Amino acid sequence: MYRCLLLCYSGVAPSSLLLKFIERTGCLELSWVGTYAELAPSAPPAAGWDLVFATLPAPDHPLLDSYWRVLQGQKALILSSLYPEKMFVREGWRPVAFLNEPFSFEQFQEALQRYLDQRP
């Protein structure tokens, strides 16, 4: 079982694709679900979970630098957004995968497999 965290820009809806797909895998244990604002003050230790899923806001509504640091500090990160990845280019940006919303369960599984293939 891999422990994961789901980080959303603004509240997590029960209908969230990431939330549904994480629960559907059977190999992921959702350790924490919340927003950047809830997580940033505590700056999570990398050892707290194996994988972080994070949604990004619209490019015209940028994340604060402190939130970028939280994301960049994660050892395994899968990002999702309604907007293409090229709109979020930043130095040090190295997600395992980037999912354009809406995405299929198969695309989610491919992203998860990339993570699993990278594990030692």
C-alpha positions as CSV (number, residue, x, y, z in Angstrom):
1,M,0.0,0.0,0.0
2,Y,1.3,3.4,-0.9
3,R,0.4,6.4,1.2
4,C,-0.7,9.4,-0.7
5,L,-1.9,13.0,-0.2
6,L,-4.4,14.9,-2.3
7,L,-3.7,18.6,-2.4
8,C,-6.2,20.9,-4.2
9,Y,-6.1,24.6,-4.9
10,S,-9.6,25.2,-3.6
11,G,-11.7,22.7,-1.6
12,V,-11.9,19.0,-2.6
13,A,-15.3,18.1,-4.1
14,P,-16.5,14.5,-3.4
15,S,-16.8,14.2,-7.2
16,S,-13.2,15.0,-7.8
17,L,-11.6,12.8,-10.5
18,L,-8.4,12.4,-8.5
19,L,-10.3,11.5,-5.3
20,K,-12.5,8.9,-7.1
21,F,-9.5,7.3,-9.0
22,I,-7.3,7.2,-5.9
23,E,-10.0,5.3,-4.0
24,R,-10.5,3.0,-6.9
25,T,-6.9,1.7,-7.2
26,G,-6.7,-0.6,-4.2
27,C,-3.0,0.2,-3.9
28,L,-3.2,3.8,-2.6
29,E,-4.1,4.8,0.9
30,L,-5.2,8.4,1.1
31,S,-3.5,9.8,4.1
32,W,-4.6,13.4,3.8
33,V,-6.9,15.5,1.7
34,G,-6.9,19.3,1.7
35,T,-6.0,22.6,0.2
36,Y,-2.7,24.4,-0.2
37,A,-3.7,26.9,2.5
38,E,-4.2,24.1,5.0
39,L,-0.9,22.4,4.2
40,A,1.6,25.2,3.6
41,P,2.0,26.4,7.2
42,S,3.2,22.9,8.2
43,A,5.4,22.3,5.2
44,P,5.1,18.5,5.2
45,P,8.1,16.2,5.7
46,A,8.9,14.2,2.5
47,A,8.7,11.0,4.6
48,G,5.0,11.6,5.5
49,W,3.7,9.9,2.3
50,D,4.9,8.2,-0.8
51,L,3.1,10.2,-3.5
52,V,1.4,13.6,-3.7
53,F,-1.4,14.4,-6.1
54,A,-2.0,18.1,-6.6
55,T,-4.4,20.2,-8.7
56,L,-3.3,23.5,-10.1
57,P,-5.3,26.7,-10.4
58,A,-5.8,28.6,-13.6
59,P,-2.4,30.1,-14.9
60,D,-3.8,33.6,-14.4
61,H,-4.3,32.8,-10.7
62,P,-0.8,31.8,-9.7
63,L,0.2,29.9,-6.6
64,L,2.2,31.7,-3.9
65,D,5.9,30.9,-3.8
66,S,5.4,29.1,-0.5
67,Y,3.0,26.7,-2.3
68,W,5.4,26.1,-5.1
69,R,8.1,25.2,-2.6
70,V,5.8,22.7,-1.0
71,L,5.2,21.1,-4.4
72,Q,8.8,21.2,-5.5
73,G,9.9,19.6,-2.2
74,Q,7.9,16.4,-2.9
75,K,9.8,13.4,-4.0
76,A,6.9,12.0,-6.1
77,L,4.3,14.4,-7.5
78,I,1.5,13.9,-10.0
79,L,-0.2,17.1,-11.1
80,S,-3.5,17.9,-12.7
81,S,-5.1,21.0,-14.3
82,L,-7.7,22.1,-16.8
83,Y,-4.8,23.9,-18.5
84,P,-1.8,22.3,-20.4
85,E,1.5,21.6,-18.6
86,K,3.4,24.2,-20.7
87,M,1.5,26.9,-18.9
88,F,3.1,25.9,-15.6
89,V,6.7,25.8,-16.5
90,R,8.9,26.6,-13.5
91,E,12.5,26.0,-12.7
92,G,12.9,22.8,-10.6
93,W,9.5,21.5,-11.8
94,R,9.8,17.7,-12.1
95,P,6.4,16.0,-11.6
96,V,6.2,12.2,-12.3
97,A,3.2,13.0,-14.5
98,F,0.9,15.8,-15.5
99,L,-2.8,15.0,-16.2
100,N,-5.0,17.4,-18.2
101,E,-8.5,17.5,-16.8
102,P,-10.8,15.8,-17.5
103,F,-8.7,12.6,-17.7
104,S,-9.7,9.0,-17.9
105,F,-9.0,6.2,-15.4
106,E,-6.6,4.7,-17.9
107,Q,-4.6,8.0,-18.1
108,F,-4.6,8.1,-14.3
109,Q,-3.3,4.5,-14.2
110,E,-0.5,5.4,-16.7
111,A,0.6,8.2,-14.4
112,L,0.5,5.9,-11.4
113,Q,2.5,3.3,-13.3
114,R,5.2,5.9,-14.1
115,Y,5.5,6.5,-10.4
116,L,5.7,2.8,-9.6
117,D,8.3,2.3,-12.4
118,Q,10.5,5.0,-10.7
119,R,10.5,3.4,-7.3
120,P,13.7,1.7,-6.2
